[in-house]
């Protein structure tokens, strides 16, 4: 199931979630599969290349990886009922490398976040357990969501950004997701 490249796990596309044994394992397998799409997009790039913004947007590959790590941590904090407030500047910084950061450090941080998310979800008594959504204009007032919903939301969020990563990587050097999978396996 896993291949490694430069010491990092790279999820091979088309995971068979049934091999994970249960609903929780299947959801975590799909989350990891989508993480792999973003990780693969960074293969073989320098920090400078990974930070470049070759499309009309301001998105970079490393910025997407950093953002998704922060999104996962944010949902974990919500589920633990330990939400920290963020300002606009810290949100914007979540899409780019700051002084002292590198692709390697962003991926290492994301690996730590992913491990915390998996540990939390595996330890939860039930995926039916709920937590309140934050008081934000884009969420309905007073609604609670389940851990199952959180998993599905993470799959959707990470998959959306993995698609962005495919476009950005192809804009950089023409490499497609399939070529990157082959790169990871060689």
N, C-alpha and C positions, 0 to 999 in steps of 0.2 A: 504494500500500500504506500509506503513512504520511500522516497528516494532522498538522497542528500546531495547538496551542492554547497561547496564552501562551508561545510559544517552545519548548515541549516537544513531542517526538514522541508522538503518540497512535496506537497501532496500531488500525486498523480491524478489527472482528471478522471472523472466518472467513477467515483467511489461507490462501492457496493455497501450501502448503509446496513443491510441485513447482517453483514459480518460483525457489526458492532453489538448485536444481541438484543437490543431493546430500543424503545422509542428515544430515550435519553441519548443512547449511543448513536442512534441514527441522526438525530438532530446535531449532535456535536460533530459527527462525520461530515455532514453537509456544511457546517460552519467552517470546518478545517479545509474542506475542498475549496471553498471560496477564498479563504485566506491565501491558499496556494496560488491562486490566480494572480494576486497582487505580488506575492513574493517572487513568482517566476518572472514577472515583468521587470524585475530589478537585476536579473542574472546578467553578469558580464559587464555591468555599467559602472563607471566611476561615480563618485559623489556628485561631481559637476554634471555629468550626463543625467543622473537620476534626479537632480534638482532643476533641470531645464524645463521650460514650458513651451513645447513646440506647437501647441494647438492654440486656438483662439482664446481659450480659457487660461486662467492662471494656475491650473493644476499641474503638479509634477508627480512623478512616480513615487519619490520618497515622501512627498507631502501627503499623497493618498495613504501610504502605509502608516505614516504618523497619525493622520486623522482617524483611520479605522481603529488603531490601537486606543486612541483617546475615546472614540465612540464606545468601544467595548468596555473600557474602564468606566465610562459614564453610566452605562446601563447596569454594570455590576454594582456601582455605588448606589444607584436608584433601588435596585433589588435588595441591597443590604440596608437601605434607608439611611444612607450616609452620603447625601448629595452635596457637592461643593459648588458654590456659585462661580461662574466664569464671566469675565468681561470680554468685550469685543476684541481687544488686542490679543488676549490669550487664545481666543478662538482662531484668529487669523494666523497667529504663530504656530498653531496646530497643523498648518498645511505647508510648512517650510522648515528647512534645517536652520537651527540657531547656532550661534557660536559654540563650538565644542561638540556638536552633534555630527553624526555620520550615518550613512546607510546602515552600517553594521550596528551602531548603537541604537538606531530606531528599530531595527529588526530584533535585536536582543530585548529591548523593552517590550515590543509587541509579543515576543515569545513568553515573557513573564506575565503579561496581562492575559494572554490566551490560557496559560496554565492556571491562573487564578479563576478565570471564568469557568474553565472545565471543572476545577476542584469544587467551586461553589455549586455548580449545577448538579454534579454527581452527588454532593452531600445533602442537597435539598430533599426534604421528606417527600415532596410531590411536585411535579411540574404544574399542578393546579394551584399551588401557592401563589398568592397575589401580592402586589405592591402598588401604591398609588403613583399615577403619572404626575410629573411636576406641573406646577401652575405656570404654564406657558401658553401663549396664544394659539399655537398649532395643535394643542391637545385639548380634548373635551374636558370641561370642569369636573373635578371630583371622580374621574374614572380610575379604576384599578385594572391592571393587566396581570396575566399569569406568567410564570416562568416559561411556559410553553410558548406564549405569545412573544416573549423576549427573544427566545431562540429563533423563532420564525422571522422576527424583525431583524435580528443580526444577520441571518442568511440573506435577507433582501437587501439590507444596507451594504454588506460586504460585496455581494454580487454586483450591485449597481456600480460600486467603485472599481471592482475587477474589470468591468466593461470599459470604464474610463481608462483604466491602466492599459488595456489592450490597444485602445486608440492612440494613447500617448506613446506607447512603445513602438507601434507601427509608424508613427510620425517621426520618431527618432532615427530608426534604422531599418524599418520595413519588416522586422521580425514579428511573426504571428505567435499566438498562444501555442500552436502545435509545434512550431520550431523551438520554442522555449522549453516545452516538455521534453523534446528530444535532447536539447542542450543539457537539461537537468539530469537526464538519464545516462548521458555519455561520460 
